[in-house]
Amino acid sequence: MAKLFSDYFNLKHESLIEKGIFDPIIGFDTRLFLDPHLLKKTLIPEFKESRQHILKYYTELITILTSYLKHKTDTAYNAAYERLIFREMEGIFTGYGTKGRNGSAIGPKLANRLLKRSLEILKMGIDDVRSQHTIEF
């Protein structure tokens, strides 16, 4: 059943509109993808340092994966796997899901594929998230 964002979060529709805030129909208007490239230029205070946080997160992931390649420990592999699992916040509907209106973010299946590909890339010698070999982020 279609529901306005304001209804779902118990806000006044009129207040959102007065402030120039779009009041989307959840699960219909919010099927979108967030573009991380926009984080570099954002003026939104809550997102100002987000690019640096993301780069740090994935740099640490590469360190863990590099350790795994050297030592082949389950601890390193599992730590990397856990860092690749992301859940979508319930009720926000920013992605797509096959079994409902919630997106599935990155679940176990996709995390395993990402982990496998990441290890392949590291074996090729590409290990800097900001190197010349990667897409500028």
VENTA-V991585 format. One record per residue. N is the residue number from 0. SS is DSSP state (H for helix, E for strand, L for the rest). OMEGA is omega in whole degrees, 0 to 359 (NA if undefined). D_LAST is the distance of its C-alpha to the last C-alpha in Angstrom with 2 decimals. Layout:
# VENTA-V991585
((N SS OMEGA D_LAST) (N SS OMEGA D_LAST))
This chain:
# VENTA-V991585
((0 L 181 37.66) (1 L 180 35.53) (2 E 177 34.92) (3 E 175 33.42) (4 H 182 30.73) (5 H 178 33.32) (6 H 182 35.97) (7 H 182 33.87) (8 L 176 32.99) (9 L 178 36.42) (10 L 178 35.36) (11 L 180 37.32) (12 H 183 36.07) (13 H 180 37.63) (14 H 178 35.88) (15 H 182 32.43) (16 H 178 33.50) (17 H 182 35.05) (18 L 179 31.79) (19 L 181 29.91) (20 L 178 28.20) (21 L 179 27.97) (22 L 187 30.11) (23 L 170 28.84) (24 E 185 30.93) (25 E 179 29.32) (26 L 179 28.52) (27 L 181 28.93) (28 L 187 26.86) (29 L 176 23.95) (30 L 184 22.91) (31 L 175 19.32) (32 L 180 15.82) (33 L 183 13.39) (34 L 182 10.19) (35 H 179 7.34) (36 H 180 5.77) (37 H 181 9.13) (38 H 181 8.86) (39 H 185 7.83) (40 L 188 11.15) (41 L 174 13.24) (42 L 181 16.79) (43 L 185 17.88) (44 H 182 19.23) (45 H 182 18.76) (46 H 187 14.95) (47 L 183 14.62) (48 L 186 13.68) (49 H 180 11.93) (50 H 179 8.35) (51 H 179 10.37) (52 H 180 12.41) (53 H 178 9.92) (54 H 179 8.72) (55 H 182 12.52) (56 H 183 13.49) (57 H 173 11.82) (58 H 177 12.89) (59 H 177 16.30) (60 H 179 16.28) (61 H 177 15.86) (62 H 179 18.69) (63 H 180 20.80) (64 H 177 20.34) (65 H 176 21.22) (66 H 178 24.24) (67 H 181 25.20) (68 H 181 25.22) (69 H 190 27.50) (70 H 179 29.82) (71 L 180 29.61) (72 L 176 30.34) (73 H 182 30.27) (74 H 180 29.08) (75 H 181 25.76) (76 H 181 25.36) (77 H 178 26.24) (78 H 178 23.97) (79 H 179 20.95) (80 H 181 22.28) (81 H 179 22.76) (82 H 181 19.17) (83 H 177 18.14) (84 L 177 20.68) (85 E 177 19.64) (86 L 175 22.24) (87 L 176 21.99) (88 L 182 23.95) (89 L 175 27.29) (90 L 181 28.29) (91 L 175 24.96) (92 L 179 24.57) (93 L 182 20.89) (94 L 180 20.85) (95 L 176 23.40) (96 E 180 26.08) (97 L 185 28.85) (98 L 179 31.47) (99 E 184 31.21) (100 L 177 29.16) (101 L 172 26.85) (102 L 182 23.64) (103 L 181 23.61) (104 L 178 19.99) (105 E 179 19.73) (106 L 184 23.30) (107 H 182 25.06) (108 H 180 25.05) (109 H 178 21.35) (110 H 178 20.65) (111 H 178 23.03) (112 H 178 21.43) (113 H 180 17.94) (114 H 180 19.77) (115 H 180 21.68) (116 H 179 18.80) (117 H 178 16.87) (118 H 177 20.15) (119 H 180 20.63) (120 H 179 17.34) (121 H 178 18.28) (122 H 178 21.75) (123 L 178 20.46) (124 L 178 19.26) (125 L 187 15.48) (126 L 180 14.86) (127 L 182 11.98) (128 L 180 8.61) (129 L 183 7.45) (130 L 179 10.28) (131 L 182 11.22) (132 L 185 11.77) (133 L 176 8.40) (134 L 180 6.19) (135 L 180 3.77) (136 L NA 0.00))
